[in-house]
Amino acid sequence: MDQQNSWRRYLTDYNEGLGLVYERLVLNDFLEQLCVRHGLESVLEAPLYGMAGVSGINGVAFARRGLRVTAVDDQPERIQGVRRIWADDLRLPIDLVQVSPGGWGRLPFPDRSFDLTWQWAGLWYLADPAALLRELARTSRKLVFVAMPNNIQVGYWMRKLVIDRDFFRGHDERWTGIGLLRRLLEEAGVEIIGQGVLDVPPWPDTVMPAAEVLKRLGIRSAHLERQFTGDGWQWSTMAHYLGQEPDLHRRVMRYAWLDRAPLPWQVKSIWAHHRYLLGRVA
């Protein structure tokens, strides 16, 4: 599967796989804590893509708490699909805004429009990520939250050297560097008040379904193929949101012992899938 264009499939197929559901639910818990601690009322996610799987649903945790949710994309087809998901399936309000692929440095919002501006794992898809970071700082009146894949964990290097080398030929790895992101945010007037790791399950992060990983590694096993495909391997965050699997959060969070372990984030970073910065607008 072409990972960069797989979003089209997930506009109608909500079976994301265990790894993605875990990532999204851990992120949801973190975002809800931000709401409680900082009294957030409005949020901007720009761009709304970055995480694999179903596009545009990272803000559901906010909308369910009554926050005003705005999300930005540069693909009309994806915006149309995300709008349908929110209107027809989730039945929650969202303000979806389209910009041109080169418009991330000129977001169509006044200064200090949102309590939180944020982005998850999508900077290296943009032509000018620095411009987007400046816009996140400009349009926030409280917090800026940015996360990128952790470039020291095992799955990252497995993906880079073995199973997805083409991706890294076309994407600038500098944007996984937390030091670079911190410097740019600070230059834009953001005071960093927190940093750490999120998404630390007991499996490596390869950004693709387990069955596809096995295929690219040349591992042929009917037993493993059955284990990671078919009706018995259905994992959907949307099923959780829609109340179809009320115990999904409990089942998935059984794997969160590393995320929840009282260890320094620096220790967890050896295995964590994402690193993040949290900043306050000066």
C-alpha positions in Angstrom: 0.0 0.0 0.0 1.2 3.6 -0.8 1.3 4.9 2.8 1.2 8.6 1.7 -2.1 8.1 -0.2 -3.7 5.4 2.1 -5.9 8.1 3.6 -8.4 7.6 0.8 -9.1 4.0 1.9 -9.7 5.1 5.5 -12.4 7.6 4.6 -14.7 4.7 4.4 -12.8 1.7 5.9 -12.3 2.5 9.6 -10.3 -0.7 10.5 -7.0 1.0 11.4 -5.2 -1.7 13.2 -4.2 -2.1 16.9 -1.2 0.2 16.7 -3.1 3.2 15.3 -6.0 2.8 17.7 -3.5 2.7 20.6 -1.8 5.8 19.3 -5.0 7.7 19.0 -6.4 6.7 22.3 -3.2 7.6 24.2 -3.2 10.9 22.4 -6.9 11.5 23.3 -6.1 11.0 27.0 -3.3 13.5 26.8 -5.4 16.1 25.0 -8.2 15.7 27.5 -5.7 16.4 30.3 -4.7 19.6 28.5 -8.3 20.7 28.5 -8.7 20.2 32.2 -5.4 21.8 33.2 -5.6 24.8 30.9 -9.3 25.6 30.6 -9.3 25.3 26.8 -12.3 26.4 24.8 -11.1 26.4 21.2 -8.5 24.4 19.2 -6.9 24.5 15.8 -5.3 21.4 14.3 -3.1 22.2 11.3 -2.7 20.2 9.2 -5.3 17.6 10.1 -3.2 14.8 8.6 0.0 13.3 9.9 -1.2 10.3 11.8 -2.0 7.3 9.5 -5.5 5.7 9.5 -8.7 7.7 9.5 -7.9 11.4 8.7 -9.4 14.3 10.7 -10.7 12.5 13.8 -7.9 13.5 16.3 -10.1 16.4 17.5 -13.1 14.2 18.5 -11.9 14.3 22.2 -12.1 18.1 22.1 -15.5 18.2 20.4 -17.1 15.8 22.9 -16.0 18.2 25.7 -17.8 21.1 23.9 -14.7 22.8 22.5 -14.8 24.7 19.2 -12.8 22.5 16.9 -11.1 23.8 13.7 -9.0 21.8 11.4 -7.1 22.7 8.2 -6.2 20.6 5.1 -4.9 21.2 1.6 -6.7 18.3 -0.1 -10.3 19.0 -1.2 -11.1 15.3 -1.4 -9.9 14.6 2.1 -11.8 17.6 3.5 -15.0 16.4 1.9 -14.4 12.9 3.4 -13.7 14.3 6.8 -16.7 16.5 6.7 -18.9 13.5 5.9 -17.4 11.5 8.8 -18.1 14.3 11.3 -21.6 15.1 10.0 -23.0 11.7 9.2 -21.2 9.3 11.6 -19.9 11.3 14.5 -22.6 14.0 14.4 -20.3 16.5 15.9 -19.5 20.1 14.8 -16.2 20.9 13.2 -15.0 23.9 11.2 -13.0 22.5 8.2 -10.8 25.0 6.4 -9.0 24.4 3.1 -5.7 26.1 2.2 -3.5 25.6 -0.9 -0.5 23.1 -0.6 1.7 26.2 -0.4 -0.5 28.1 2.0 0.7 26.7 5.4 2.6 29.9 6.1 -0.6 32.0 5.7 -3.4 30.4 7.7 -6.7 32.4 7.3 -7.2 33.2 10.9 -6.5 36.4 12.9 -3.8 36.5 15.6 -4.6 34.8 18.9 -7.7 33.0 17.5 -7.4 29.8 19.5 -6.6 28.6 23.0 -4.6 25.7 21.5 -2.9 25.2 18.1 -1.4 21.8 17.4 0.0 19.4 15.0 0.7 15.6 15.2 3.4 14.0 13.1 2.8 15.8 9.8 5.5 18.5 9.5 7.7 16.5 7.0 4.8 16.4 4.6 4.9 20.2 4.1 7.1 22.2 1.8 7.9 24.8 4.5 7.3 23.3 8.0 9.0 26.4 9.7 6.3 28.6 8.2 3.6 26.4 9.7 5.2 26.5 13.1 5.2 30.3 13.0 1.6 30.3 12.1 0.7 28.0 15.0 2.5 30.4 17.3 0.7 33.4 15.7 -2.8 32.0 15.9 -2.6 30.7 19.5 -3.4 32.7 22.6 -2.5 30.0 25.1 -0.7 26.8 24.0 1.1 25.3 21.1 1.5 21.5 21.0 3.7 19.7 18.3 4.7 16.1 18.0 6.8 14.1 15.5 7.9 10.5 15.1 10.8 9.6 17.5 13.8 9.1 15.3 15.8 6.9 17.7 13.3 4.1 18.4 13.7 0.7 16.8 10.7 0.8 14.5 11.8 4.1 12.9 15.1 2.6 11.9 13.5 -0.6 10.7 11.2 1.5 8.5 14.0 3.6 7.3 16.6 0.9 6.5 14.4 -2.1 5.5 10.7 -1.8 4.9 10.0 1.7 3.6 13.2 3.2 2.2 11.3 5.1 -0.5 9.5 7.2 2.0 12.7 8.6 3.5 14.1 9.5 0.1 11.2 12.0 -0.3 10.8 13.4 3.2 13.2 15.6 5.2 14.1 13.9 8.4 15.3 17.1 10.0 11.7 17.7 11.0 11.9 14.8 13.5 14.5 16.9 15.4 13.0 18.2 18.6 15.9 20.6 19.0 15.1 22.3 15.7 11.3 22.5 16.5 12.1 24.0 19.9 14.4 26.6 18.4 11.8 27.7 15.8 9.0 27.8 18.3 11.0 29.9 20.7 12.0 32.3 17.9 8.3 32.7 17.2 7.6 33.7 20.8 6.6 30.4 22.4 7.9 29.4 25.8 8.4 25.7 26.1 6.7 24.5 29.3 6.8 20.8 28.7 8.4 18.0 26.6 8.2 14.3 26.6 7.1 11.2 24.8 3.8 9.7 23.9 2.7 6.4 22.3 4.9 3.9 24.0 3.3 0.4 23.4 5.3 -2.8 23.5 5.7 -3.1 19.7 7.9 -1.1 17.3 6.4 1.8 15.2 6.5 0.9 11.5 3.5 3.0 10.4 1.9 0.1 8.5 -0.3 -2.9 9.2 1.5 -5.9 10.7 0.6 -8.1 7.7 2.3 -5.6 5.4 5.4 -5.5 7.6 5.7 -9.2 7.4 5.3 -9.1 3.7 8.0 -6.5 3.2 10.3 -8.5 5.5 9.8 -11.5 3.3 8.2 -13.5 6.1 5.6 -16.0 4.8 3.5 -17.7 7.4 -0.1 -18.7 7.0 -0.5 -18.7 10.8 0.7 -15.1 11.1 -1.3 -13.9 8.1 -4.5 -15.3 9.7 -3.5 -13.6 13.0 -3.2 -10.1 11.6 -5.9 -10.1 8.9 -9.6 -11.1 8.6 -12.6 -10.5 10.8 -10.7 -11.5 13.9 -8.3 -8.5 13.5 -10.6 -5.5 13.5 -9.4 -2.4 15.4 -11.4 0.8 14.9 -11.2 4.1 16.8 -14.5 5.1 15.1 -16.2 2.0 16.7 -15.1 3.4 20.1 -16.4 6.9 19.2 -19.7 5.6 18.0 -20.3 3.4 21.0 -20.1 0.2 19.1 -17.2 -1.2 21.2 -17.6 0.4 24.7 -14.8 -1.7 26.1 -12.3 -0.9 23.4 -10.4 1.7 25.5 -10.0 -0.7 28.3 -8.8 -3.5 26.0 -6.3 -1.3 24.2 -5.0 0.4 27.3 -3.8 -3.0 28.6 -0.8 -2.3 26.5 -0.1 1.1 28.0 2.1 0.0 30.9 5.1 1.7 29.4 3.2 4.9 28.7 2.0 5.0 32.3 5.1 3.8 34.0 6.6 6.4 36.4 9.9 6.6 34.5 11.7 9.7 33.2 10.6 10.4 29.6 14.2 10.2 28.6 14.2 6.5 29.5 11.0 5.9 27.6 12.3 7.7 24.6 14.4 4.6 23.7 11.1 2.9 22.7 8.6 5.7 22.4 7.0 6.3 19.0 6.6 10.1 19.3 8.2 13.0 21.0 6.4 16.2 21.7 6.8 19.8 22.8 4.2 21.9 24.7 4.6 25.6 24.6 2.9 28.7 26.1 2.5 31.8 24.0 4.4 34.7 25.6 
